[in-house]
Amino acid sequence: MERTQASAAIQALPKRAGGDEKELLRVVDAVIDYISKQGCRYFVGPFETTIEGDAETLWKILKGAEEVCYQEGSDEVALYIKFASNRKKGVLGIEEKTSKFAGRF
């Protein structure tokens, strides 16, 4: 079976009773660390992290990101996900979408 190529963007917003901004960032950093160890191409942006790979693998990573939040002590997790796939020709990659804007802040 041919694997469907995909791209996903995830924003994790973990919540913890009495948590503060430092705690939120600690958990988000743990999610990004988890994503970085999954073997897919990824790009960390200011609001979300984009990952690329086959669709089945990306869905597993997205589910794993939720679990990381709970393992890190979150009481509640909101994941905002954008997902794109194309069985015939794949999807535009991170570089194709962003290279013309490199270095612009």
Order of alpha helices (4+ residues) and beta strands (2+ residues): beta-alpha-beta-beta-alpha-beta-alpha
